[in-house]
Amino acid sequence: MALADWIGDPVQAADFPETRLRWRNDRAAQGIGLAGLSDEDWLAHFGRFAPLPDNMPGPLALRYHGHQFRVYNPDLGDGRGFTFAQMLDGDGRLMDLGTKGSGQTPWSRAGDGRLTLKGAMREILATEMLEALGVNTSRTLSVIETGERLYRGDEPSPTRSAVLVRLSHGHIRIGTFQRLAALELEDEMAQLVSYCLANFPGGAFPDAPHPAVRFFNQVVERMADMAASYMVAGFVHGVLNSDNMNVTGESFDYGPWRWLPKWEPGFTAAYFDHSGLYAYGRQPEAIHWNCGQLAIALRSLVDAAPLIEALNRYPELYQQAMTRRWCWRLGVEPRALEQDTSLIGACEKAMVAQGTGPDAFFFAHRGGRGPFAGTAEGAALREALAPYAATDSSHPYWSDAAPQAMLIDEVEAIWEPIAASDDWAALHAKVAALRRMSEALGPKPVAMGHMSG
């Protein structure tokens, strides 16, 4: 189903001084039939944005509103990106190719529409780490350096520029629905619900009284799972505004992200998050709040009662996702929900007592193994783990000296040789290591409401 003309504005990519290929994700490209592109064609399509054959005639900068740190902003939209192409993957699912840093659009406001090369590198690392940890995330398909010098307050400037292409199942945001509701565009709202149901399949909900209710139930399930996946990964997104919420349940748009150095619910990623609204431990509530904003937008189509009923499913869905994902990363077979929840509590107390973070903890205790600290918390963890059967932990990764992690010092260390001497070896080595960790963790947990073939 093609994108409607009211969803965005036709735009053109910036005319960059140069295009130098820095990253091509052939593993992701293979799934959409693009791995065979020559480097020259890759640069033409993802640096100059020549249209792909039999695809969209030109880019669309999508329109949306959104709550930013709980303040409604109607002056939003794709300010440095656009949707460039749509295609099907090997399972017949719709895939969008969207950009970041592709130039100014009608929604750029005072921005230059550009992306720094360091920001692009950080997005490669974030998406590869999240994918390895089982998070439903966009993937970084391409990074091309563009030969401009950018000035930013959070990087030594001038700094290098790049254009990034991400691969996602869609780019429809909660803020897309908020815009239609604010402008009282009910026909378009109904069309968008139909588009999402057709292209982002999930739970059927055959008894739902209205398409909007079926759709909203699916979104609530996906969002509850996304929130749990962040918590189990020890990931802090940083900017969980409603315009950054993809209704596919895919995590995307990585700016000031961080991973936890230790188990600390109050840890924040964004220096400008002064109140800690999007701190690590507040992420589930923030995502639930955003779901509530989607329910408010859908009120133009359907009565409140079934939407409220769907929204109220979120806490239980979140807890189910937490236990399922926690046991998966810990390498044990799930048991009863109440018992699994108690196990999570014992793990959290042990991490706090030991001053460790999730990466080290899950690695040390994979399959229920020790060592267990000689403390009350260590003893409680040993007792909680005793009834659990281990899953497969035969991969050599589990015998490594230390786990893979993505703390800020390592991110900076990977960037340093790129900035100093154009040496990308550390980045490629890290990606290879993360993909090896992904193999060790095995098949990823799949939640209700997620898209299937």
N, C-alpha and C positions, 0 to 999 in steps of 0.2 A: 504494500500500500504506500503510495507516494506521499511525501510531506505536503500538506496544504500550504497555499501561498500566504495565509495569514499567520503562519507559525514563525516566520522570520523575514528578513530583508535580504534581497540579493546583494552580494558584495564581491569585491575583488581582493585577492591577496596582494600584499605589499610587493613591490618590485625590489627584491633584495639585491645588494651589490654582488653577492656571491652565494653559491650553494655548495657546501662541503659536507659530504655524508659522514656522520659521526656514529650513527646507530641505526641498524636495521634488524628488526626482530623477525627473523625468518621463521621461527617457530610459530609465532602468531600469524604471520603472513600465509603460512602453509594452509591454515584453516579456512582462508577466504580466497585461495587460489592465486595469491600474488607473490609467492616465494620465488617464482621463476623470472621476475622482473630483473632486467639488467640494472646495474648501478645507474647508468645513464637515464633509463626510463624511470627509475625510482626517484632520482633528483627532479625529473620533469614533473612527475605527478605529486610529489610530496615536498618539493621545494619551490617549484613554479606553479603548481596546482593546475596543470593541464588536466582537463576532465578525463576520468577513466572511461574506457569504451562502454557504450550502452548504459550510462549511468546519469547522475544528476548533471544538468547542463552547466551549472555553476554553483558556487558556495552560497549557503544561507546562514546569516547571523541570526540565531534564534532570539525570540523575544520572551521575556519573563519578568515577573516582579519577585519580591521575596522579603522575608524578615531577616535582617542582618543584626545579630546580637539582640534579637527580639524587637527591633524597630523596623516598621514596615517601610520598604523603599520601592516606589513604583518606577524608579529611573534606572532599571537594570536591563540586562540583555548581554549577548555575547560581545564583550568589548575588545577582546583580543583573540577571538577564535570564530570558527564557523563549522557547520556540518558540510562535508565536502563530497561524500559518497555513501551509498548504501548497498549492501550485498548480503548474500546468504552464506552461512558457514556450512560445514559438512553435515550438520544435523538439521539444516533447513531453517535455522534461526536468523532473524534479521540482525545485521551488524552495521553500525554507523562508524564512519571515519570522521573524527572531529579534530580540530586543530587547537593549538595554544601558541600564541606569539605570531600569528599570521598577518597582523596589521590592524589598522584602525577600521572601525565599523561605525554605523550610526549610534552605537551604544558605548562607545569608548569613553565618553565624557572627557575628562582631562588627560586620559591615559594615552600612551604612545602605541598601544596595541602590540607591544613586543614582549619577548620572553628572554631572560638571560640564559646563557649556556649552562651556568651552574644550576639554575632552576630546572632546566631540562634534565641534567644529570641526576638531580635529586629525585625527579619524577621516575626516571628509570629505576633507581634503587628502591623507591617506595613501592612501585607496582610489582617489581620482582619479589621483594620480601613478602608483601601481602599475599601475592598469588601462592608463594611457597607455603605460607601459613594457613591456607585454606580460605582466605577472605575473597568474597565475590568482588573483584575489582576490575576497573578498566585496565587495559594493557598498553604499554608504551610501544607503539609500532615503529616510529621513526623519529630521529632527531637529526636535523641538518643545521649546521652553523651558517649564519647568513651575512657575516662580514660587517656588521654595524657595531657601534660603540654606544652602550647604554649607561645611563646614570640612575643609580638606585640608592636609597637611603640605607638599605640593609646589606649591601655588598660594597667592597672596595671598588670605586668607579674611576674611570670608565671601565665597564666590564663587557664581555663578549655576548653576542646575541645568537639566538637559535629559533627555529620553528619546530614544533613537536606535533606529531599526529598520534592520537590515541584511538584505540579500538574498543568500542562498547556496544552493548546490545541496543542502546538507544540513548538519546540525550534529552528526554522529556523530564522536566524537573517538577517538584512540588510547586515551585514558583511559576511554572508555566500555567498551571491551573489557577493559581492565585491571580495572575494577570487577567485571565478570562473572566473570573468571578468579579474582579474589581471593575472591569469594563462592561459587565452584564452581557457577555457574549455567550448566551446559553446554547445556541445552536452549535457554535464552535466547541463549547465544552462537551457537548454530547458526542460530537465527531471525534474529539480527542480521546474520550473514554473508549469509544469503539476502536480507534486506532491502537490503543494500548492493549485492549483485550485480544485483538487480532494478532498483534506482533510480539507481545510479551506474555505468552501463555504461562499459566500457573495452575493453582487449585481451581477446580471447576465451579464450586459453589452453586450447584444446579438449583438449589432452593432459594437463592438470593432473589429478593423481589424486584431488583432493578439492575441493569448493567453497571451503574455507578457503584452499587453495593458489592457486586462481584469483584469489580476492579479494586475497590478500597480494601476489601478483605485480603486480596492478594498483596497489595502494597504493605499492609500492616504486617503480614507474615514475613515479607522480604526485609522490611526495616528492622523487625525484632531480631532476625537472624544476623543482619549486618551489625547491629549494636553488640550482640554477643560475640561476633567474630572479632571486633575491635578489642573487646575486653580480654579475650583469650590470647590474642596476638600481643597484648601489651602495647597497643598502638593508640596514639593520640592524634586525631585528625587536625584539630586546631581551629577549624572554621566550619562548624556544622550549621550554617545558615540554611534556610529553606530553599534558597536558590542553588545550593550545593547538594541537594537531595535528589538523586535520580530515582524515578519511580520503578525502575527495573530492580532496585535493591543493590545496584553496583556502587561501590565506593569509588569516588573519582575526585579530581581537582585538588592536587596535592601542593599546598603552599608551605605553611610553617609546621609541618608534621614532626613528631618525635616518637621514639620508642622509650618505654620506661627504663631508666637505669636501675630502679628498685621499685618494689611494690608501694606505690604512693598515690592514693586516690585523688589528691589535690594537685597532682602534677599537670602543668599546662604546657602547651606547645607554642602558642602565639604570644609574643611579647606585649601585644596590644590587648590581650584578654585580661584586663586588670581585675575583673571580678571573679575570674575563674569559671565563667559560665560554661565553657567547653572543656573543663578539666577532665582528666582521664575518667574519674569515677562518676562524673555527671553526664557522660556521653549517652548512656541509655535513656535518661530522662530527656535530654535535648532532642534525641531522635523521635521519642514518643511525642514530644511537644510539636515537632514538625508534622508528624502524622495528623495531629489535631488540626493543624492549619489546612491540610488537604481536606479533611472532613468538612471544615467550614466552607471551603471553596465549593465542594460538591453539593452543598445544601441548595444551590440554585437548581439542582436536578432532582433531588430526592429528599424525603423527610429525614429529620435528624435521627429518629430512633434506631434504624438499622445501622447508621453510621456510628452512633455512639456504641452500639453493641459490638461492632467490629473493632472500634478503638479500644474497648475494654478487654479485648482478647490479648492485647500487647504484653502485659506483664507475664502471663502464663507462657505465651509463645517465647518470650525472651528467656525465661527460666529454662524451658525445654531446650532451647538452642544453646544456652550456656552449658548445661550438663552434657549435652551431646558433643559439643566442640571441646570442652575441657577434657573429657575422657579420651577423645580422639588424640589431642595433643599430648596427653599424659601417657598414652599407649596402654590403656586398660579398657576392658569391655564395660559398657554402661550397665548399671543395675537399675534399681528403682529410683524414681525422681528424687524422693526425699533423701535416700541414702547418697545419691550423687551430689545433691546440694550440700549435704553435710561434709562430703569429701572436699568440695570446693572451699568451704569454710576452714577446714583444717589446713589445706594448702595455703590459703591466704595468711593465716596466722603464722604458719611456718616461715613464709617469705618475709613477713614483717619482722619476726624475731631474728632471722638470719641476715636481714638487710640485703636480700637478693632480689633480682628482677625475674620476670617470667622466663626469659630465655635460659638463664642458668638453672632455674628451678626445674622446668620441664625436662631439660636435658639430663640433669642429675638423677631425677626420679622416674625416668622413662620405664614404663612397664611395672611400676611399683617398687623399683629398686632403691637402695640407699646410696650413700650413707645418710642415716638419720641423726640429726643433731641430738646431743645428750641433754636435751631440755624438755620441759613439759610439752612444748609445741611439737618437738621432734617425736616424742612418744605418742602424742595424739595423732600425728600424721601416719606413723607406722601402723597404729591400730586401725585408722580409717582405711588404709590401703590394703590391709590384710585379706579381706574377702574378694578382692578384685583379681580377675584373670588378665594376664598380659596379652596384648596383641603382638603382632609381628614386629620384633625389634632386631632382626638379623642383619640389617644393612650396616656396612662398615662405618657409616657416619656416627653411629651410636658408640663407637669406640674411639672417636676423635678425642683429642686433649681438651677441647672446649667447643661450645656450640656456636653456630652462626648467630650474629646479632646485628643490630643496625643503630648503634648509639651515635650521637652527634660527632664525637671525636673521630670515629672511623669514617663517617661521611666526609668530614673536612680533610682527612688524610687521603681519601680517594680523589678528591678534587684538586689537592695541592699539585701533584705532578701534571695534571691536565693544564692547570693555569700556568705552571712554570715552564713546561717543556713539551706540551702537547702529548703527554704520555698517558695513554688510555689503558695500559696493561692492568692496573689495579682495578679499574671498573669491570673489565671483562673477566678478571679472575673472581671478583666478588659475585658477579652474576652466575658464573659457573658453579660456585660454591653454594649459592642459594638454590639453584636448580637441583643440585645433589641433595641438599637438605629436603627439598620437596619430594624427591624420590624416596627418601628414608621415611618420611611421614606417611607415605602411602595414599590411597584414594581419599579424596577430600569429603568431608561431611556435607550432605545436601539436605536442605530444609524444605518444608512445605512452602508453596508459593513461588519457588524458583523455577525459572524457565527450563523446559525440557524439550527434547526434539519431538 
